[in-house]
């Protein structure tokens, strides 16, 4: 078994990936008040620094905590040194060599790991200790920064309190692989790649982020740098792979797979939006890295495994391309993808979101992702997160949560096109201003940090129901308030909780008819109807019922037209 080979990409004297933010800060003023630093750093977005790099560095939040005390450039750079350290590990023994197109000269699986957040905290604690000791021998620094001791001590106490609670991500394809730098299992794997050399061709067999995929589907998964935006992590990894191709003098060209070649083309897996990723997003990201070389990604007939050819994205390794790629590449792409690419799947999360909307609403409504949504309110135009116009839903990718905005407008469409009048009136009665559901919804919106303007919309029951549906989809709103509560920490607590729920369920099933007789209030009935409508919209029952009702005429005889009737009921309600 070969030993894995590893390197640190954004450390040492010759980093392969560079922080543009740190480079810009190094040439700024030597000392300034914290508020001035904040304005200066935010202004660096006009000089090519990505807003995401500033956000994920956390330096603005740190400066805000310093009040308006003076801060030196070296202190800022020390904070930036806490940015994620990226470790590149080539496995000595690949794990998925059966899932690659045959005919390669060399096959490599590479892991890209972030330094453990806990390690970052411990490293910073060590730096603070040295800084405090240095003040004994360098009192002149205190003349420049009289609050430095207090700032360092406050930072030290916060780091000490957080050290044991910092999460790590450890659920991925390589969970049992040992990190050669730590001797423990791999953690914080934010991406992995599978590549092969085929003569003079550098071929990308896979680029994937288990962390990003899991984070999109499970909000409980720890957050981390790069992973929240597909173009951020994918762009970083693609630039590194292009750089590795340039480092090999034998390579004259670079290409990568399409959806049909996933896992070597042997699994017959569905596309699942992969062509949007490999044929549209990656070429757009690669073209940004190639800017100024006169070369762009072009489709090319690429020969794999002897004489089998495929039309694939291809980059020729010209002298200008090699020279540019051999320089340190930016950690963050210099700008976003062209907004024209968004409508066809700029982010895999948006692709998933649109697919779910089609499952809910059917094919009679179109969903469009746009750069900006403008609507008219009170005679004035204003930017909005989304809007629904007849059979079209437009969602702005600038919105705080595109998925939430889409669910909101999808609900309005369902009210207009899929629900009966009785169902709509039941929803309005359940979410009328002042009702218990309306009050609970407002609390859920506050907990989800939604804007005051959105919360104010809850005075309108139609808007309240739409907000409730969007939060219900995220499991942030529950019709039974206890559904969101913990079942308890001990085995006894959980057992008692299960018994209570079983008893409660039995009484509900046996006594539903009786509750109406003994005086169940109308709004409780409306609440139950609302919950069932939410479930029916989510699983497609509403749109299937609409399709049945709109089915063509069935003829019983040559002169006896009769429409076939098939009921798709909403459980507990006759619509």
C-alpha positions as CSV (number, residue, x, y, z in Angstrom):
1,X,0.0,0.0,0.0
2,X,1.5,3.4,-1.1
3,X,1.7,6.2,1.4
4,X,-0.6,9.2,0.5
5,X,1.0,12.4,-0.7
6,X,-0.1,15.7,0.7
7,X,0.6,19.4,0.4
8,X,-0.9,22.7,1.9
9,X,-2.2,24.9,-0.9
10,X,-2.5,28.3,0.7
11,X,0.4,28.3,3.2
12,X,4.3,28.4,3.0
13,X,6.4,30.6,0.7
14,X,5.0,29.4,-2.6
15,X,1.2,29.0,-2.1
16,X,-0.7,27.4,-5.0
17,X,-3.9,29.3,-4.0
18,X,-3.7,32.9,-2.8
19,X,-6.0,35.1,-0.8
20,X,-6.6,38.3,-2.7
21,X,-8.1,39.9,0.4
22,X,-4.8,39.4,2.3
23,X,-2.8,40.7,-0.6
24,X,-4.9,43.9,-0.7
25,X,-4.7,44.4,3.1
26,X,-0.8,44.1,3.0
27,X,-0.6,47.4,1.1
28,X,-3.1,49.4,3.1
29,X,-2.5,51.8,6.0
30,X,-0.3,50.6,8.9
31,X,-2.8,51.6,11.6
32,X,-6.4,52.9,11.7
33,X,-9.6,52.9,13.9
34,X,-11.6,49.7,13.6
35,X,-14.5,51.6,11.9
36,X,-12.2,52.9,9.2
37,X,-10.8,49.4,8.6
38,X,-14.4,48.1,8.1
39,X,-15.1,50.7,5.5
40,X,-11.8,50.1,3.7
41,X,-12.2,46.3,3.7
42,X,-15.8,46.5,2.4
43,X,-14.6,48.8,-0.3
44,X,-12.1,46.2,-1.6
45,X,-15.0,44.5,-3.5
46,X,-14.5,47.4,-6.0
47,X,-10.9,46.2,-6.5
48,X,-11.6,42.6,-7.3
49,X,-12.0,41.0,-3.8
50,X,-15.0,38.7,-3.6
51,X,-17.7,39.6,-1.1
52,X,-17.8,35.9,-0.1
53,X,-14.1,35.9,0.8
54,X,-14.7,38.9,3.1
55,X,-17.7,37.3,4.7
56,X,-16.1,33.9,5.2
57,X,-12.9,35.5,6.6
58,X,-15.0,36.9,9.5
59,X,-12.8,40.0,9.7
60,X,-15.6,42.5,9.6
61,X,-17.4,40.9,12.5
62,X,-14.1,40.8,14.5
63,X,-13.5,44.5,13.8
64,X,-17.0,45.4,14.9
65,X,-16.3,43.8,18.2
66,X,-13.3,46.1,18.7
67,X,-15.4,49.3,19.1
68,X,-13.6,52.2,17.5
69,X,-10.1,51.4,19.0
70,X,-7.1,51.6,16.7
71,X,-6.0,48.4,15.0
72,X,-2.8,47.7,13.2
73,X,-2.4,46.1,9.8
74,X,-0.5,43.2,11.3
75,X,-3.4,42.5,13.6
76,X,-5.7,42.3,10.7
77,X,-3.4,40.0,8.8
78,X,-3.2,37.8,11.9
79,X,-7.0,37.5,11.8
80,X,-6.9,36.6,8.1
81,X,-4.3,33.9,8.9
82,X,-7.2,32.1,10.5
83,X,-8.8,31.6,7.2
84,X,-9.2,27.9,6.2
85,X,-6.0,26.0,5.5
86,X,-6.6,23.8,2.5
87,X,-4.9,20.4,2.5
88,X,-4.6,18.4,-0.8
89,X,-4.1,14.7,-0.2
90,X,-3.4,12.2,-3.1
91,X,-4.5,8.8,-1.9
92,X,-1.8,6.1,-2.2
93,X,-4.5,3.5,-2.7
94,X,-7.6,4.7,-4.7
95,X,-11.0,3.5,-3.5
96,X,-13.1,3.9,-6.6
97,X,-10.8,2.8,-9.4
98,X,-13.6,0.5,-10.8
99,X,-15.7,3.6,-11.6
100,X,-13.5,5.2,-14.2
101,X,-13.3,5.0,-18.0
102,X,-10.7,2.4,-18.9
103,X,-7.6,3.3,-20.9
104,X,-5.7,5.6,-18.5
105,X,-2.0,5.7,-17.8
106,X,-2.4,6.9,-14.3
107,X,-5.5,7.3,-12.0
108,X,-5.6,9.5,-8.9
109,X,-8.1,10.2,-6.2
110,X,-7.5,13.5,-4.4
111,X,-9.1,14.8,-1.2
112,X,-9.4,18.6,-0.3
113,X,-9.7,19.1,3.4
114,X,-10.0,22.2,5.5
115,X,-8.0,22.5,8.7
116,X,-10.2,21.5,11.6
117,X,-12.1,24.5,13.0
118,X,-10.9,23.3,16.4
119,X,-7.3,23.3,15.2
120,X,-7.8,26.9,14.0
121,X,-9.1,27.9,17.4
122,X,-6.1,26.2,19.1
123,X,-3.7,27.8,16.7
124,X,-5.1,31.3,17.4
125,X,-4.9,30.7,21.2
126,X,-1.3,29.9,20.8
127,X,-0.7,33.0,18.8
128,X,-2.5,35.1,21.4
129,X,-0.2,33.6,24.1
130,X,2.9,34.7,22.2
131,X,1.4,38.1,21.5
132,X,0.8,38.7,25.2
133,X,4.3,37.5,26.1
134,X,5.8,39.8,23.4
135,X,4.2,42.8,25.0
136,X,6.5,42.4,28.0
137,X,9.4,42.9,25.6
138,X,7.8,45.4,23.2
139,X,5.9,47.9,25.3
140,X,6.0,50.4,22.4
141,X,3.2,48.5,20.7
142,X,0.9,49.4,23.6
143,X,1.5,53.0,22.8
144,X,0.0,52.4,19.3
145,X,-2.8,50.1,20.5
146,X,-3.5,50.9,24.2
147,X,-6.6,48.6,24.2
148,X,-4.6,45.6,22.8
149,X,-4.3,43.7,26.0
150,X,-8.0,43.9,26.7
151,X,-8.8,42.9,23.1
152,X,-6.6,39.9,23.2
153,X,-7.8,38.7,26.5
154,X,-11.5,39.1,25.4
155,X,-10.7,37.1,22.2
156,X,-8.9,34.5,24.2
157,X,-11.9,34.0,26.6
158,X,-14.3,33.6,23.7
159,X,-12.1,31.1,21.9
160,X,-11.7,29.1,25.1
161,X,-15.4,29.0,25.5
162,X,-16.0,27.8,22.0
163,X,-13.1,25.3,21.6
164,X,-15.0,22.2,22.7
165,X,-18.2,23.0,20.8
166,X,-16.7,23.7,17.3
167,X,-18.2,21.1,14.9
168,X,-16.4,19.0,12.3
169,X,-17.9,17.4,9.2
170,X,-17.0,13.7,9.0
171,X,-19.7,12.0,6.9
172,X,-18.5,11.5,3.3
173,X,-17.2,9.0,0.8
174,X,-13.8,8.8,2.5
175,X,-14.9,8.7,6.2
176,X,-12.5,5.8,7.1
177,X,-9.4,7.2,5.4
178,X,-6.6,8.3,7.7
179,X,-5.2,11.8,7.4
180,X,-1.4,11.4,7.1
181,X,-0.9,14.8,8.9
182,X,-2.9,14.0,12.0
183,X,-3.1,10.2,12.2
184,X,-6.9,10.4,12.6
185,X,-9.8,9.9,10.3
186,X,-10.4,12.5,7.6
187,X,-12.6,15.4,8.7
188,X,-13.8,18.5,7.0
189,X,-13.5,17.1,3.5
190,X,-15.1,19.9,1.4
191,X,-14.4,18.3,-2.0
192,X,-12.8,15.3,-3.7
193,X,-11.7,14.7,-7.3
194,X,-10.9,11.7,-9.4
195,X,-8.5,12.4,-12.3
196,X,-6.5,10.4,-14.9
197,X,-3.7,11.0,-17.3
198,X,-4.2,9.5,-20.7
199,X,-1.2,10.1,-22.9
200,X,-0.9,13.9,-23.2
201,X,-4.4,14.5,-21.9
202,X,-5.3,15.4,-18.3
203,X,-8.8,14.1,-17.7
204,X,-11.2,15.0,-14.9
205,X,-13.3,11.9,-14.0
206,X,-15.2,13.6,-11.1
207,X,-15.5,16.7,-9.0
208,X,-17.8,16.4,-6.0
209,X,-18.5,18.0,-2.6
210,X,-20.2,15.6,-0.2
211,X,-20.3,18.4,2.4
212,X,-22.0,20.9,0.1
213,X,-24.6,18.3,-1.0
214,X,-25.3,17.2,2.6
215,X,-25.5,20.8,3.8
216,X,-28.1,21.6,1.2
217,X,-30.4,18.8,2.3
218,X,-29.8,18.9,6.1
219,X,-29.7,22.2,7.9
220,X,-28.3,20.4,10.9
221,X,-25.0,19.7,9.1
222,X,-22.2,22.1,10.2
223,X,-21.6,25.1,8.1
224,X,-18.2,25.8,6.6
225,X,-16.2,27.9,4.1
226,X,-16.8,27.6,0.4
227,X,-19.6,25.0,0.6
228,X,-22.7,27.2,0.5
229,X,-22.2,28.2,-3.2
230,X,-21.5,25.6,-5.8
231,X,-19.5,28.0,-8.0
232,X,-17.3,28.9,-5.1
233,X,-16.1,25.4,-4.1
234,X,-16.3,24.1,-7.7
235,X,-14.3,27.1,-9.0
236,X,-11.6,26.7,-6.4
237,X,-11.2,22.9,-7.2
238,X,-11.4,23.4,-11.0
239,X,-8.7,26.1,-10.9
240,X,-6.4,23.8,-8.9
241,X,-6.9,20.9,-11.3
242,X,-6.2,23.1,-14.3
243,X,-3.1,24.2,-12.4
244,X,-2.0,20.6,-11.8
245,X,-2.4,19.9,-15.5
246,X,-0.2,22.8,-16.3
247,X,2.5,21.6,-13.8
248,X,2.9,18.4,-15.9
249,X,5.0,19.2,-19.0
250,X,3.7,16.1,-20.8
251,X,0.1,17.5,-20.8
252,X,-1.1,19.3,-24.0
253,X,-4.8,19.4,-23.2
254,X,-7.4,19.2,-20.4
255,X,-10.9,17.7,-20.7
256,X,-13.7,16.5,-18.3
257,X,-16.7,14.2,-18.3
258,X,-20.3,14.7,-19.2
259,X,-23.3,13.1,-17.4
260,X,-23.1,10.0,-19.5
261,X,-19.5,9.3,-18.3
262,X,-20.4,9.6,-14.6
263,X,-18.7,6.8,-12.6
264,X,-16.9,5.7,-15.8
265,X,-20.2,5.3,-17.6
266,X,-20.8,1.9,-16.1
267,X,-23.6,2.6,-13.5
268,X,-26.3,3.9,-15.8
269,X,-27.1,6.6,-13.3
270,X,-29.6,9.3,-14.2
271,X,-28.3,12.8,-15.2
272,X,-29.7,14.5,-12.1
273,X,-28.5,17.9,-13.4
274,X,-24.9,16.8,-14.0
275,X,-24.7,18.2,-17.5
276,X,-25.7,21.6,-16.1
277,X,-22.7,21.3,-13.8
278,X,-20.1,19.7,-16.2
279,X,-21.2,21.3,-19.5
280,X,-22.3,24.8,-18.4
281,X,-21.0,25.7,-15.0
282,X,-17.5,24.3,-15.2
283,X,-16.8,25.8,-18.7
284,X,-18.0,29.2,-17.4
285,X,-15.7,28.9,-14.4
286,X,-12.8,27.7,-16.5
287,X,-13.2,30.6,-19.0
288,X,-12.7,33.0,-16.1
289,X,-9.4,31.4,-15.1
290,X,-8.3,31.5,-18.8
291,X,-9.1,35.2,-19.3
292,X,-6.3,37.0,-21.1
293,X,-4.9,33.8,-22.7
294,X,-6.9,33.9,-25.9
295,X,-8.2,30.4,-25.1
296,X,-11.7,29.4,-24.1
297,X,-13.4,26.0,-23.4
298,X,-14.6,24.4,-26.6
299,X,-16.4,21.1,-27.2
300,X,-14.0,18.6,-28.7
301,X,-14.0,15.0,-29.9
302,X,-11.9,13.3,-27.2
303,X,-10.7,9.7,-27.6
304,X,-10.9,7.6,-24.5
305,X,-10.2,3.9,-24.1
306,X,-8.6,3.2,-27.4
307,X,-10.9,4.3,-30.2
308,X,-14.1,5.5,-28.4
309,X,-14.7,9.2,-28.9
310,X,-16.9,11.6,-26.9
311,X,-17.8,15.3,-27.5
312,X,-16.5,16.8,-24.2
313,X,-15.3,20.2,-22.9
314,X,-11.7,20.7,-23.8
315,X,-8.9,23.2,-23.1
316,X,-5.7,23.2,-25.1
317,X,-2.6,23.7,-22.9
318,X,-0.9,26.6,-24.9
319,X,2.2,28.4,-23.6
320,X,0.0,31.3,-22.5
321,X,-2.4,29.0,-20.7
322,X,0.4,27.2,-18.9
323,X,2.1,30.4,-17.8
324,X,-1.1,31.8,-16.3
325,X,-2.1,28.6,-14.6
326,X,1.3,28.1,-13.0
327,X,0.9,31.3,-11.0
328,X,-0.9,31.2,-7.7
329,X,-4.6,31.0,-8.3
330,X,-7.2,33.0,-6.3
331,X,-9.0,31.1,-3.5
332,X,-12.2,32.8,-4.7
333,X,-13.2,33.4,-8.3
334,X,-12.9,37.1,-9.2
335,X,-16.6,37.5,-9.9
336,X,-19.9,35.6,-10.1
337,X,-21.0,33.5,-13.1
338,X,-22.9,35.5,-15.8
339,X,-26.4,35.9,-14.6
340,X,-27.6,34.5,-17.9
341,X,-26.4,31.1,-16.7
342,X,-28.6,31.2,-13.7
343,X,-31.8,30.3,-15.5
344,X,-30.3,27.0,-16.7
345,X,-29.0,25.9,-13.4
346,X,-26.2,28.1,-12.0
347,X,-26.4,26.3,-8.7
348,X,-27.3,22.6,-8.1
349,X,-29.5,23.7,-5.2
350,X,-31.5,25.9,-7.5
351,X,-31.9,22.9,-9.9
352,X,-33.2,20.8,-7.1
353,X,-35.6,23.6,-6.1
354,X,-37.1,23.9,-9.6
355,X,-37.5,20.1,-9.9
356,X,-39.4,20.0,-6.6
357,X,-41.6,22.8,-7.8
358,X,-42.5,20.9,-10.9
359,X,-43.4,17.8,-8.8
360,X,-45.7,19.9,-6.7
361,X,-47.4,22.0,-9.4
362,X,-47.2,19.9,-12.6
363,X,-46.4,21.2,-16.1
364,X,-49.0,24.0,-16.3
365,X,-46.7,26.5,-14.5
366,X,-43.3,27.7,-15.5
367,X,-40.6,28.6,-13.0
368,X,-38.0,31.2,-14.0
369,X,-34.9,32.1,-12.0
370,X,-33.9,35.7,-12.7
371,X,-31.3,38.2,-11.6
372,X,-33.9,40.7,-10.3
373,X,-37.7,40.7,-9.8
374,X,-39.5,44.0,-10.0
375,X,-43.1,44.4,-9.0
376,X,-45.4,47.4,-8.6
377,X,-46.8,48.2,-5.1
378,X,-48.9,51.3,-4.4
379,X,-48.0,52.7,-7.8
380,X,-44.3,52.4,-7.3
381,X,-41.8,49.8,-8.5
382,X,-39.8,47.8,-6.0
383,X,-37.4,44.9,-6.0
384,X,-39.0,41.6,-4.7
385,X,-37.8,38.1,-3.8
386,X,-40.4,36.5,-6.2
387,X,-43.7,37.0,-7.9
388,X,-46.4,34.9,-9.4
389,X,-48.1,36.0,-12.6
390,X,-50.8,33.6,-14.0
391,X,-48.9,30.5,-15.0
392,X,-45.4,31.9,-14.4
393,X,-43.4,32.1,-11.2
394,X,-40.3,34.3,-11.2
395,X,-37.7,33.9,-8.4
396,X,-34.9,36.3,-7.8
397,X,-31.5,34.7,-7.0
398,X,-30.8,37.8,-4.9
399,X,-33.4,36.9,-2.4
400,X,-32.4,35.9,1.1
401,X,-33.7,32.4,0.5
402,X,-34.7,31.5,-3.1
403,X,-36.2,28.2,-2.1
404,X,-38.4,29.9,0.5
405,X,-39.5,32.6,-2.0
406,X,-40.4,29.9,-4.5
407,X,-42.4,27.9,-2.0
408,X,-44.3,31.1,-1.0
409,X,-45.3,31.9,-4.6
410,X,-46.0,28.2,-5.4
411,X,-48.5,28.3,-2.7
412,X,-50.2,31.3,-4.1
413,X,-50.4,29.6,-7.5
414,X,-51.9,26.5,-5.8
415,X,-54.6,28.7,-4.1
416,X,-55.6,30.1,-7.5
417,X,-55.3,27.0,-9.7
418,X,-55.4,23.8,-7.6
419,X,-57.6,24.4,-4.5
420,X,-61.4,24.4,-4.2
421,X,-63.2,27.4,-2.8
422,X,-63.9,25.6,0.4
423,X,-60.2,24.8,0.8
424,X,-59.2,28.4,0.2
425,X,-61.8,29.7,2.8
426,X,-60.6,27.1,5.3
427,X,-57.0,28.4,5.0
428,X,-58.1,32.0,5.4
429,X,-60.1,31.1,8.5
430,X,-57.2,29.2,10.0
431,X,-54.6,31.9,9.4
432,X,-56.8,35.0,10.0
433,X,-55.0,37.7,11.9
434,X,-55.2,37.0,15.6
435,X,-55.7,33.3,15.3
436,X,-53.4,30.9,17.2
437,X,-51.8,29.7,13.9
438,X,-51.2,33.2,12.8
439,X,-49.5,34.0,16.2
440,X,-47.4,30.8,16.0
441,X,-46.4,31.7,12.4
442,X,-45.2,35.1,13.4
443,X,-43.0,33.6,16.2
444,X,-41.6,31.1,13.6
445,X,-40.8,33.9,11.2
446,X,-39.0,35.8,13.9
447,X,-37.0,32.7,14.8
448,X,-36.1,32.3,11.1
449,X,-34.9,35.9,11.0
450,X,-37.3,36.9,8.3
451,X,-37.7,40.6,7.6
452,X,-40.2,42.8,9.5
453,X,-41.9,43.6,6.2
454,X,-42.5,39.9,5.6
455,X,-43.9,39.4,9.2
456,X,-46.2,42.4,8.7
457,X,-47.7,40.7,5.7
458,X,-49.3,38.2,8.1
459,X,-52.2,40.6,8.7
460,X,-53.4,39.2,5.3
461,X,-54.4,35.5,5.8
462,X,-53.5,34.6,2.2
463,X,-49.9,35.9,2.7
464,X,-49.8,34.3,6.2
465,X,-50.7,30.9,4.7
466,X,-48.1,31.2,2.0
467,X,-45.4,32.1,4.6
468,X,-46.5,29.2,6.8
469,X,-46.2,26.8,3.9
470,X,-42.7,28.0,3.0
471,X,-41.5,27.6,6.6
472,X,-43.4,24.3,7.0
473,X,-41.4,22.9,4.0
474,X,-38.2,23.8,6.0
475,X,-39.6,22.2,9.2
476,X,-39.6,25.6,10.9
477,X,-43.3,25.7,11.4
478,X,-45.5,23.0,12.9
479,X,-49.3,22.8,13.1
480,X,-48.9,20.9,16.4
481,X,-46.6,23.2,18.5
482,X,-45.3,20.2,20.4
483,X,-44.0,18.6,17.1
484,X,-41.1,21.0,17.2
485,X,-40.2,20.2,20.8
486,X,-37.5,17.8,21.9
487,X,-38.8,14.3,23.0
488,X,-36.4,14.4,25.9
489,X,-32.8,13.6,26.6
490,X,-33.2,10.3,28.6
491,X,-34.5,7.0,27.5
492,X,-37.4,7.3,30.0
493,X,-38.3,10.7,28.5
494,X,-38.4,9.4,25.0
495,X,-40.4,6.3,26.0
496,X,-43.0,8.4,27.9
497,X,-43.2,10.7,24.9
498,X,-43.9,7.9,22.5
499,X,-46.6,6.5,24.8
500,X,-48.3,9.9,25.1
501,X,-48.2,10.3,21.3
502,X,-49.7,6.8,20.8
503,X,-52.5,7.4,23.3
504,X,-53.2,10.8,21.8
505,X,-53.3,9.3,18.3
506,X,-55.7,6.6,19.3
507,X,-58.1,9.0,20.9
508,X,-58.0,11.2,17.8
509,X,-58.7,8.3,15.5
510,X,-61.5,6.9,17.7
511,X,-63.2,10.1,18.7
512,X,-62.9,12.3,15.6
513,X,-66.7,12.1,15.0
514,X,-67.5,12.8,18.6
515,X,-65.4,16.0,18.8
516,X,-67.6,17.7,16.3
517,X,-70.7,16.9,18.4
518,X,-69.2,18.1,21.7
519,X,-68.2,21.4,20.3
520,X,-64.8,21.3,18.4
521,X,-64.3,24.9,17.3
522,X,-64.4,25.7,13.6
523,X,-60.8,27.1,13.6
524,X,-59.5,23.7,14.8
525,X,-61.2,22.0,11.9
526,X,-59.7,24.6,9.6
527,X,-56.2,24.1,11.0
528,X,-56.5,20.3,10.3
529,X,-57.7,21.0,6.7
530,X,-54.8,23.4,6.3
531,X,-52.2,20.8,7.3
532,X,-53.7,18.3,5.0
533,X,-53.7,20.8,2.2
534,X,-50.0,21.5,2.8
535,X,-49.2,17.8,2.6
536,X,-51.3,17.4,-0.5
537,X,-49.5,20.3,-2.2
538,X,-46.1,19.0,-1.3
539,X,-46.6,15.4,-2.5
540,X,-48.4,16.4,-5.8
541,X,-51.9,15.2,-4.8
542,X,-53.4,18.6,-5.6
543,X,-52.0,18.8,-9.1
544,X,-52.9,15.2,-9.8
545,X,-56.5,15.9,-8.7
546,X,-56.5,18.9,-11.1
547,X,-55.2,16.7,-13.9
548,X,-58.0,14.2,-13.3
549,X,-60.7,16.9,-13.2
550,X,-59.4,18.3,-16.5
551,X,-59.2,14.9,-18.2
552,X,-60.8,14.7,-21.7
553,X,-64.4,13.5,-22.2
554,X,-65.0,9.7,-22.1
555,X,-67.8,8.5,-24.3
556,X,-70.2,5.7,-23.2
557,X,-71.8,5.4,-26.6
558,X,-71.9,7.0,-29.9
559,X,-74.5,9.6,-28.9
560,X,-74.1,9.6,-25.1
561,X,-71.3,11.9,-23.9
562,X,-70.4,11.5,-20.3
563,X,-67.4,12.9,-18.3
564,X,-65.6,10.2,-16.3
565,X,-65.3,11.2,-12.6
566,X,-62.4,10.0,-10.5
567,X,-62.0,11.5,-7.0
568,X,-58.6,12.2,-5.5
569,X,-59.7,13.3,-2.0
570,X,-57.8,15.3,0.5
571,X,-57.9,13.0,3.6
572,X,-60.5,14.2,6.1
573,X,-62.2,16.6,3.6
574,X,-64.6,16.3,0.8
575,X,-63.7,19.1,-1.6
